Amino acid sequence: MSKLYALVIVDVPAMQTNHPYTYLVPKQLHDQVAVGKRVIVGFGKGDRHVQGFIVDLREDLPTQAGVTLKEVQEVLDLEPVITQEGLQLADWLADHTFAFKIRCLQVLLPNALKAAYSKTLKRLQPLDDPQIDALFGQSDEIDLAQLPAQFQNQIIHYRHQGKVEIIYHVKDKVAKKQVPAFKLLLTPEQLDQVAVSPRATKQLAMRDYLKTLESAKLYLQKPAQAASGLTSADFRTAAKKGWLEQSQVEQYRDPYADKNITATKPLELTPDQNFAVKSVQAHIDQKDNRTFLLQGVTGSGKTEVYLQMMAYALKQGRQALMLVPEISLTPQMMRRVKGRFGDLVAVMHSGLSAGERYDEWRRIERKEARVVIGARSAIFAPLDNIGIIIMDEEHEASYKQDEMPRYHARDVALWRARYHHCPVVLGSATPSLESRARAMKNVYTWLTLPKRVNGQALPKVELIDMRNEGKYAPVPDISNTMLNAIKDRLIKGEQTVLLLNRRGYSSFVMCRECGYVLKCPNCDVSLTLHMDSHSMRCHYCGHEEAIPQTCDSCHSRKVRYYGTGTQKVEEQLQSLLPTARIIRMDVDTTRKKGAHERLLQAFGNKEADILLGTQMIAKGLDFPDVTLVGVLNADTALDLPDFRASERTFQLLTQVAGRAGRAQKAGQVLIQTYNPQHYAIQLAKGQDYERYFQTEMGFRHRVGYPPYYYTIQITASYDNEAAAAKKMFTIAGELGKILSPQAQVLGPTPKAIMRIKNRYYYQLVIKYKHEPLLEDYLKGLLIQAQTEEKKGLKLVIDRDPLNFI
């Protein structure tokens, strides 16, 4: 081979492109470079060193006369960190989401490789090269940066043989968890001959304990201390006497090690469940990437169906990937999946520590875990033989990423299913209109679970008209009907779930003298009162200030709190029901690691009578003693300027209603509303998804919104309002020249909240069915907008946005 060229996607934030740059690979690096590895290369006139990914290698590439190519400076990895699947997925992501390829490659990387890190080389067994063995000295681990270049190729060879491994030590030192261990140096017979003073009772106990163990076997010290009643000091003494040898060994961090998860066995399926499982199994056998929409009422046993589908994929020697929308759903679902598949399960979500996430990724990469469950980013788990992908609560907006690349996990799941030739199961009691419409057109296969597995009817839902009852309510947010129903549950020893669609204490502070509302100085929103921190806080930029005693405008002392928050309702409930035990679950009470699970476990153990929370308690939770669900403000989302407002309201009310009466006790649902005649609330009362689907589809068709049209949202922001508006009107003018008459452009208009963090936001929305020139225009716009970034422009292109506010 005369010359070798590497095509590299470089990480240059100021001027990104999806086209690779060509670099010459020096001969001494020929055996080290590989597609998918990261390299250090020179870039620009100053030849500054930047990181990049090799996306292709070519021999004898023709170059322009007089052009001198820069060389690859350094290869960062012994093994590729991006697989062939990952490279293809990054190409598709960049194209589909209007993103830069470098950002798409980075989203595929495990967290340990995104952070600043160092690498060490660990020797797993003796090597057949005395020179390399000598580098390790008395240790089995050396700094990889100190490894001489001439040994790189041999180390790669040892890596393939499993004789060495690379350990990534990330910035916060989470690379490995070390725990004390020991092994016996003496046999039981030799221990018998050791002289010990009769007064040395601890040493006698240690000797007797060690005689029960096997020689030369490695034991973890903590379990040995627990079993023997001896201390770490006793083990150190035994080591000094030469009875045993102490060491430190690596141990995976297991986020669920202390959770006492009970193993479970497959349950007998109902005919509907069995039909769903068999239908999907057939496509696992055929290695067919069919997409199924599993629509089952709340309590219909979707989780058991998922588990049996996953078990079948594992039986075929393949892997299973399951997504849940929020961390709050992970603890209960995790227990069920762990209970069925044990140590084969890895969990990936943001609630884990950096060390736990790193260890879980390594278990997947090493093929020690064959089942992955997690939130949105788990869709990129490094599985290489996926047999089934399951997406629970597929309608949830949290599956959409709101930063580049702005992917929807469902789209990535469908792409990976095509790559791995496996089925996808989208599950929900209230599917998104887009998914349900695709099922109607046989793009997806529609499976239904119309009945609850326990044979119980769906809970009875009643509407409380707050236009009347609000006048006589004991407190502003809780009607007499709701209060009496809660009291009835307290008497019976049953539990209540109360949903409030807002966190904090109250929505805003207003002066009753002049009407002044305290607003954030950086954003066009009112500040929210938080009594736990005794402060006013902005939920957009984090600005915080003291609670005002007087009005900033007229200096009146008639400052009052308006609106409703979870903290305020908790206080109201406690004043009305002083003996009730209340757990509040919102963003503020679940900030700390593991808080979701601790609160839910306490409620499940009946340490509380009432669970009061925001949307995070509306779905997925299964508590047999919950017989009353109350919705305190059903109308919140209905007032938002978003065409999906009614869909979200219907989904939320139907989902939260499903938390009641899931075992043998009958359930009741009470919904407080000021809009009892609204079709979303009326149909949620009857839990009639089919009528809701037909009604809402009629509205969407008349106004031309998804799923009848595709949408793309373009947003420009500047620190100057006129500049933001001018940019959007320029783009609108350019779009007018390339779009057909069938397409519609809404805007440009200011966003609903125009100013956030002192930046002004303008947007437009394109509605279209087929526009052959649009994709290329938007890709060009993305590249061209970078030249204006130095002046302060930020441009966002979002395909099929879920939020227009």
Beta strands, then each sheet from edge to edge (+ up, - down):
strand 1: 4-10
strand 2: 21-24
strand 3: 38-43
strand 4: 48-59
strand 5: 72-75
strand 6: 117-123
strand 7: 141-143
strand 8: 164-170
strand 9: 178-184
strand 10: 219-220
strand 11: 244-250
strand 12: 291-296
strand 13: 319-323
strand 14: 345-348
strand 15: 371-374
strand 16: 386-391
strand 17: 424-428
strand 18: 445-449
strand 19: 460-465
strand 20: 495-499
strand 21: 508-511
strand 22: 528-530
strand 23: 535-537
strand 24: 544-546
strand 25: 559-562
strand 26: 582-585
strand 27: 610-613
strand 28: 626-631
strand 29: 668-673
strand 30: 710-718
strand 31: 744-756
strand 32: 759-768
strand 33: 794-799
sheet 1: 2+ 1- 4+ 3- 5+
sheet 2: 7+ 6- 8+
sheet 3: 10+ 9- 11+
sheet 4: 14+ 15+ 13+ 16+ 17+ 12+ 18+
sheet 5: 19+ 29+ 28+ 20+ 27+ 26+
sheet 6: 21+ 25-
sheet 7: 22+ 23- 24+
sheet 8: 31+ 32- 30+ 33-
end
